[in-house]
Amino acid sequence: MQHSHYDMETRKNSACPVERTLYILRDVWTFMILRDLCTESKGFNQLKKSVEGISSRMLSEKLKFLEEEHILDRNVSESRPVRVTYTLTEKGKSLSAVVDSMRNWGQTWIAQSAKNCDN
């Protein structure tokens, strides 16, 4: 099977910063996770509940990918029961401006009847 110029491996290694950013921020799930972590650290179940419609498997994959890209840290407590929380890194925190811009754009340009997002 031939791959197009725009396959993920090409984007990952592109010299274009926009294309490389799209490689990381490629889908709605990623943005919803970022939206939720911009305000505070959260556990897996908190994210699962907040990111409506995402499966546990998909959430696990997205969290692992974002950790590999140094967008978030996975923190495991030493207490019992063990608690895992996810926190944005400095690199991840810098994306809060992107999330805020998207929120502002949506509030300005998307119909008022659209579902309101409190996050």
C-alpha positions in Angstrom: 0.0 0.0 0.0 1.4 3.4 -1.0 1.4 6.2 1.6 0.5 9.7 0.7 2.8 12.6 1.3 0.6 13.5 4.4 0.9 10.2 6.3 1.7 10.4 10.0 5.4 9.4 9.6 5.9 12.3 7.1 4.2 14.8 9.5 6.3 13.5 12.4 9.5 14.3 10.6 8.5 17.3 8.6 10.6 20.5 8.7 7.3 22.5 8.7 6.4 23.4 12.3 2.6 23.5 11.4 2.8 20.0 10.0 4.8 18.7 13.0 2.3 20.3 15.4 -0.6 18.7 13.5 1.2 15.3 14.0 0.9 15.8 17.8 -2.5 17.6 18.0 -4.1 15.4 15.4 -7.6 14.8 16.7 -10.5 15.9 18.9 -9.6 13.5 21.7 -6.2 15.2 22.1 -7.7 18.6 22.4 -10.3 17.5 24.8 -7.7 15.9 27.1 -5.6 19.1 26.9 -8.7 21.2 27.7 -9.2 19.2 30.8 -5.6 19.2 32.0 -5.1 22.9 31.4 -6.9 23.6 34.7 -5.7 20.8 36.9 -4.1 17.4 37.1 -6.6 14.6 36.7 -6.8 10.8 37.1 -7.7 8.4 34.3 -11.3 8.0 35.5 -11.8 11.8 35.8 -10.6 12.2 32.2 -12.8 9.3 31.0 -15.8 10.9 32.5 -15.0 14.4 31.2 -14.0 13.4 27.6 -17.4 12.3 26.5 -17.5 9.4 24.1 -13.9 8.3 24.4 -13.2 4.6 25.1 -10.8 3.5 27.8 -8.5 2.0 25.2 -8.4 5.2 23.1 -7.9 7.3 26.2 -5.0 5.1 27.3 -3.4 5.4 23.8 -3.8 9.2 23.7 -2.3 9.6 27.2 0.6 7.3 26.3 1.3 9.2 23.1 1.1 12.6 24.9 3.5 11.3 27.5 5.9 10.2 24.8 5.7 13.6 23.2 6.5 15.2 26.6 3.1 17.0 26.7 2.1 15.4 29.9 3.6 13.6 32.9 2.1 10.4 34.4 2.5 10.5 38.1 2.0 7.4 40.2 1.4 7.9 44.0 3.1 5.6 46.5 0.0 5.4 48.6 -2.5 2.6 48.7 -4.5 2.4 46.6 -2.1 3.5 44.0 -3.4 6.7 42.2 -2.2 7.7 38.8 -2.6 11.4 37.8 -1.8 13.2 34.6 -0.3 16.7 34.6 0.8 19.0 31.8 4.5 19.5 31.4 5.8 23.0 30.6 5.6 22.1 27.0 2.0 21.0 27.5 1.1 24.1 29.5 2.3 26.2 26.6 -0.6 24.7 24.6 -3.2 26.3 26.9 -3.0 29.4 24.7 -4.0 27.3 21.7 -7.0 25.8 23.7 -8.0 29.3 24.9 -7.8 30.6 21.4 -10.0 27.8 20.1 -12.5 28.4 22.9 -12.6 32.2 22.1 -13.0 31.5 18.4 -15.8 29.1 19.1 -17.6 31.5 21.4 -17.3 34.2 18.7 -18.1 32.3 15.6 -20.0 29.2 16.4 -23.8 29.4 16.7 -24.9 30.2 20.2 -27.1 27.1 20.1 -24.0 24.9 20.1 -23.3 22.9 23.3 -21.6 25.2 25.9 -18.3 24.0 27.2 -17.5 25.1 30.8 -13.9 23.9 30.7 
